[in-house]
Amino acid sequence: MKFLKWFWIILLWIILLLWIIAVLYFQYSEIVEQINLPANTQEMNNSKQYFIADKVLNNWITMPSLWLWTWTLSNEEAEKAVYEAIKDGYRLIDTAQYYWNEVWVWNWVRKAIKDWLIKREDVFVTSKIYASSDHAAAIEKSLSNLNIDYIDLLLIHQPWFDDKWLYQTMEEYYKQWKLKSIWISNYYTKEAVDEVLSYAEIQPAVIQNENHIYYQNTDLQDYVKQYGIFIESWYPFGWRWNTSENFNNEVIKELAEKYNKTSAQIILRWHLQAWYIVIPGSNNPDHIAENYNIFDFELSDEDMQKILEIDQQRRYENR
């Protein structure tokens, strides 16, 4: 009898302890969820919000429309920028082997995960590679640099030699679940896209191109819609050393005053409403936060048309 008495006492204490653990776990989960909210989203809780829906790609992956671009950032700058961006709410980080910062970009994504700012499954890691003498080795190099089991999005950086075999090697890695999505970059014409589609078993989900108010290339965007392909804008403010031309455009300045926003915010909002994916780059924490704070206003159809009319089909790169 004495044994049974102690058995029930211990059992009750175990049940009580499990109940306390369960209560603490759910309270902690709610706290973490609040921490994970972007800072500027919390600030907008009391104002009307104009969010842009995440993009559903042609392989059913859902991903954000606003990213951080790490081109031209040093290793140290990339580290700081990535961590600040994740704190502000960014969920997709763009790097490339050519940028020489893959290792440092992922180090700080990992730190953000460790600090409970984000979960691995909620962050999208993107990189880019060129055709080479050993395509599989190039993919393995990015996997090694990033020190991850899979890359969310991998792109052919730009057309070069042997792109067909590079693309088909990427397809093999996609089938092995080591790549979640295959993209291409710097393909600007219907003919260039058709060539890829002619040998692609798995269609590219996105084309990452130079795209800004002076080079909108809406013809390509309209053409690839039939394949469920999105256009993503790099250089969204124009060439990094010529952003003033975009920021000081009279139409953009007029709209910035009208909406009480910066020129950069007007341009980024236009990109999103025009259904582009957009990747602004910066190593300035204030600018990174500013670029994300574009979900509390919406450009009117009339103002979207004004920006459309700025287009000159003029690129900054390779002109």
Long-range contacts (C-beta under 8 A, 24 or more apart in sequence): 32-116, 35-116, 35-117, 36-116, 36-117, 36-118, 37-89, 38-87, 38-88, 38-89, 38-292, 39-87, 39-88, 39-89, 39-289, 40-88, 40-89, 40-289, 40-292, 40-293, 40-295, 41-89, 41-295, 44-295, 44-296, 47-296, 48-296, 49-295, 49-296, 50-295, 50-296, 50-297, 50-298, 51-295, 52-272, 52-273, 52-295, 55-230, 55-277, 57-181, 57-205, 57-206, 57-228, 57-230, 58-203, 58-205, 58-227, 58-228, 58-229, 59-180, 59-181, 59-202, 59-205, 61-152, 61-180, 61-181, 61-205, 63-92, 63-124, 63-152, 63-153, 64-90, 64-91, 64-92, 64-124, 65-272, 65-276, 65-277, 65-278, 66-90, 66-92, 66-268, 66-272, 66-277, 66-278, 66-279, 66-280, 66-291, 66-292, 66-294, 67-92, 67-93, 67-94, 67-124, 67-126, 67-277, 67-278, 67-279, 67-280, 68-92, 68-93, 68-94, 68-279, 68-280, 68-281, 68-282, 68-288, 69-94, 69-234, 69-279, 69-280, 69-281, 70-94, 70-95, 70-99, 70-101, 70-105, 70-281, 71-96, 71-99, 71-234, 71-281, 72-99, 72-240, 72-281, 73-99, 73-101, 73-281, 73-283, 74-101, 75-100, 75-101, 75-103, 75-104, 76-104, 77-283, 78-104, 78-105, 78-108, 78-283, 79-104, 79-105, 79-107, 79-108, 80-108, 80-283, 80-285, 81-282, 81-283, 81-285, 81-288, 82-108, 82-109, 82-112, 83-108, 83-111, 83-112, 84-285, 84-288, 84-289, 85-288, 85-292, 86-112, 86-117, 86-118, 86-123, 87-112, 87-117, 88-288, 88-289, 88-292, 89-292, 90-288, 90-292, 91-118, 91-122, 91-123, 91-124, 92-123, 92-124, 92-126, 92-152, 93-123, 93-124, 93-125, 93-126, 94-126, 94-279, 95-125, 95-126, 95-127, 95-128, 96-127, 96-128, 96-129, 96-155, 96-157, 97-127, 97-128, 97-129, 97-130, 97-138, 97-141, 97-142, 97-145, 97-157, 98-128, 98-130, 98-157, 102-127, 102-142, 102-145, 102-146, 103-145, 103-146, 103-147, 105-146, 106-145, 106-146, 106-147, 106-148, 110-147, 123-152, 124-152, 124-153, 125-151, 125-152, 125-153, 126-151, 126-152, 126-153, 126-154, 126-155, 126-183, 127-151, 127-153, 127-154, 127-155, 128-154, 128-155, 128-156, 128-157, 128-185, 128-208, 129-154, 129-155, 129-156, 129-157, 129-166, 130-156, 130-157, 130-158, 130-160, 130-166, 131-156, 131-160, 131-161, 131-162, 131-163, 131-165, 131-166, 132-166, 135-162, 135-165, 135-166, 135-169, 135-170, 136-169, 136-172, 136-173, 138-166, 139-169, 139-170, 139-173, 139-178, 139-179, 143-178, 149-178, 150-177, 150-178, 150-179, 150-180, 151-178, 151-179, 151-180, 152-180, 152-181, 153-179, 153-180, 153-181, 153-183, 153-205, 153-206, 154-179, 154-181, 154-182, 154-183, 155-182, 155-183, 155-184, 155-185, 155-208, 156-183, 156-184, 156-185, 157-185, 157-186, 158-185, 158-186, 159-186, 159-187, 159-192, 163-196, 164-199, 167-196, 167-199, 167-200, 168-199, 168-201, 171-200, 171-201, 171-202, 174-202, 181-205, 181-206, 183-207, 183-208, 183-232, 184-208, 185-209, 185-234, 186-210, 188-217, 188-220, 189-220, 190-219, 190-220, 190-223, 193-220, 193-223, 193-224, 193-229, 197-227, 203-227, 203-228, 203-229, 204-229, 205-229, 205-230, 206-230, 206-231, 206-232, 206-277, 207-231, 207-232, 208-232, 208-234, 208-279, 209-233, 209-234, 210-234, 210-235, 210-315, 210-316, 210-317, 211-235, 211-236, 211-271, 211-276, 212-236, 212-237, 212-238, 212-246, 212-267, 212-316, 213-238, 213-246, 213-249, 213-252, 213-267, 213-270, 213-307, 213-310, 213-311, 214-238, 214-245, 214-246, 214-310, 214-311, 214-312, 214-313, 214-314, 215-311, 215-312, 215-313, 215-314, 215-315, 215-316, 216-274, 216-308, 216-311, 216-313, 217-313, 218-308, 218-311, 221-275, 221-276, 230-275, 230-276, 230-277, 231-276, 231-277, 232-276, 232-277, 232-278, 232-279, 233-271, 233-276, 233-277, 233-278, 233-279, 234-279, 235-316, 235-317, 236-267, 236-268, 236-271, 236-278, 236-279, 236-280, 237-264, 237-267, 237-280, 238-316, 239-316, 239-317, 240-281, 242-316, 249-310, 251-306, 251-307, 251-309, 251-310, 252-307, 252-310, 255-299, 255-303, 255-306, 255-307, 258-303, 259-297, 259-299, 261-294, 261-297, 262-290, 264-290, 264-291, 265-290, 265-291, 265-293, 265-294, 266-299, 268-294, 269-294, 269-297, 269-298, 269-299, 270-299, 270-304, 270-307, 273-298, 273-299, 273-304, 274-304, 274-308
